[in-house]
Structures are given as structure tokens and as C-alpha cells.
Amino acid sequence: IHAQHYTRYTESATILQRALKVIPGAANSWTRWTDIPISPARAQGARLWDVDGREYLDFHGAFSAIVLGHAYPDVAQALTDQAHGLVLAGIGRTPAEVELAERLVRHIPSAEQALLAPSGSDATYSALRLARAVTRRDCIVKFAGSFHGPHDYALRSANDAGEGGTVGPDGVLSAAARTVITCEYNDLEAVADLFARRGEEIAAAIVEPIAFNASLHPEPGFLDGLRKLTTEHGALLIFDEVITGFRLGLGGAQAQFGITPDLTTLGKALGNGVPVAALVGPERHMSRFGTTPHGTVPYSGTHNGNGLAVAAANATLGVMEREPVHEHLARLGDRMRAGLREIAQDCDVPAVVTGSASIYNLLFTDTPPRTFADILSVDESLFLAYRNEMVRRGILEMPLPLMRAQVTYSHTDADVDRALETAQVALRAARDQ
Ligand code: PMP
């Protein structure tokens, strides 16, 4: 660590030093590293404080998991009540589990039944397994730059577009990696060509309907085309709505685009930061899971439907059902996107602003990116320099290559004003470095 960090971030740096001894890389997930050492201590609403008492306006949102804001009162109260009531029984089903499943079925257009999981990765893992069981095929189509969890069955490295890519990162079962075929997002022709050649092998296409992990939006016809191709070739279409679900609106991207996937995975915003995820779909598929008497597809988990997770999800969805959460998110998101466009112009930096609803991103490129190959040509070093300038000035956005930022329901117009004022200064500083 640079010496100046020891003086400015004394306690954070001390914790980092302790962590380096006992946590590999000092982080519990591979994308938590920041340029300056930050050890978060607490958070409230749109604000987060580190152990040195430094305040950040939080537009990181824990990788899009925080949607209402930190320690949101309804969620905090539900968690406290549940902690004193029932955390986990591991038998039968609680009324709250049924209530949550009823909510998911009511809100998500393609859902007839729902199963809970502790993480988005668990949900995509089971969705892919179910697709293989339904179709009796092994291969999965995914899209370059999309992320569905680090398990063997959806992970290909980000830049291995096409079928000729290397098998996978260390430790990934090569036999599993060979079943994952990566296409370019928005390249429907390539998908059609693939299905024409290998349709008999393909169990499912899994897609982020808006590829927020790659800062890409679907071109008109792309998602419709995927729906048609998968149906024609007897494969399932899986919408991975772990980011889009409950963030765009209660019905997710499928409601927005009017497209009905076969299976849908949900997570992140569902629990407003508490680990809870779901897999939803029609009864004819979902009933194959081993939770039913004749189900043959393995499905279990000690923490599936954990009391705290379910309480957080019911409280989060309750707020969204009662209050204009998504209107607020969209309005502030629009303000952020418009403001960033102006700032980039003002600073004479070629830029494209992507995102929708609460999510926004400022990409330093001349032309709106269509595919992940386009994203890879964005000026990443300027992006990282800009993000680090933002973080240094107390605006927390992911200081990671080309990753999205977002507002929550707790952010105010004044917070957006402050973020935009800071963006102006940060972009000038990054540009002039
Ligand atoms: N799908 C998508 C679209 C995601 O963005 C992520 C996480 N970034 C996952 C799945 C995996 O979810 P989790 O981290 O909760 O396992």
C-alpha cells in the first residue's frame, strides 16, 4: 500500500494488514479490492462509513444488492423480529415462505412456482440443471461478458467469445466447461447459426435480459429472437434476472420487454442485501425438482428459505408494493445519466452513458457498444482513473473495470447533485492525469 494511505486510512489499513494474513487476498470475493484500503464499518440509507469514520455516498450498492438503501427500516425491523422468532427450522414450510412464493408468482409474469436459494449462483446452477433434465441435453449457451455465478456450469472467461476459446480458469471441470458455448450478446445471427449446427445438444440459452454485467443493452429483436430460436430448437430460455429483478420494476425485465422465458433466476435486490435468491418457472418444469414426491432433479439446501432471508425479502417486496420505489429509482437514474452526458461533453471527453432505471455507467468511447467486443475497446484506464478519483472524493462507485453504478430508494436529489458535482471534478482530474 502506498505510504499516504497509512496516514489517511489508518484503521482501514491496519485491518487490511491483519486480513492479508488470514484471508487470501484480504477479500471474501474476487472483486472487492479498492485502490485505497476501505474497511466498511456501518451504513445507513445512501451513506456508508469506514472504520476511520470516513463517509461515502454509496452508488456501489453491494453489486446492485442494495435497492432500498442500507439498514432500511422495514427490512431492519423484519430481521430483528425474525431473529427473536424463528431463524431456521429445517422442516415443513413457514407461512412467510409461502407468502414470499405467492409474491414471486404474482409479480413475475412467467412464474407459476418458486423455489428459494441462498445466492444467485445457486439459482442459476439449479436452473441450468433443470434445463438439462427437461431437454436431456448437456450444452448451455451464454453470452460474452455476462456473469451467472462462479460455478462450473456457466463460467467461461470473459473474453473467450466463440466456441474455440480455452476451456476455463483453474479448477473448473473441463468436461463442464466444454458444455458452455459463448456467443456475443446482440449477435442473433451467431446464435441462429449455432442452433442450426448444434441445436440437438443445447439444453438452454441463459441471458441477462439487460446485460448489466457487461454494460450492454439488448438491441430490438435480440431477446425476441432468442425466444424464437430456443423454442424452435426445443431448448429452454433462462432469463437471469439476478440484477434486473425487482430493480427495473416488480415484474423484472420480462415484464418490461413482454417476453416470457421458461425459467427465471432472481437474487440481489430481492433481499436488499440479505442473502436470498429464487428460481421461478412453470409448474411442468418446476415439479421435476426433488422437493416433490416424484421429482428426480436434486434440490436441497440447509439455508433455502432461511427465516432471516425470507423476512428480508418479504419486507423489501412489501415496500416496493406500497411505495413508488421504481418511479424514484428511474427518476434519479435519468437525472444521473443526463448529468453525466453533460459533464463528459463539458470536459470534452468522448463518452457514452449506458444504463436504465436505477443503473448507470459512463463509458469512455465514441460509439454506443453493441457487443462485449465493443466493450473491450472502451478506455478502461481512464474509466478506472475516474472511478478512483470518485472514491477518493467520497463517491463510492465500483472501482472495477467498466462496472455499473446505481442509485437506491434512499438516495435524494441532493445526493445526485453532489455525485454530479464530484463527477465533474473527478473526470477533469482523471483526464489530466
Ligand atoms: N447472475 C447475475 C446476473 C449476477 O450479476 C450475479 C452476481 N453478480 C449472479 C448471477 C450470482 O449471484 P450471487 O453473487 O448472489 O451468487
Residues whose N, C-alpha, C, O or C-beta is under 5 A from the ligand:
A	BS01	PMP	S119 G120 S121 D122 F147 H148 G149 E208 D240 V242 I243 G267
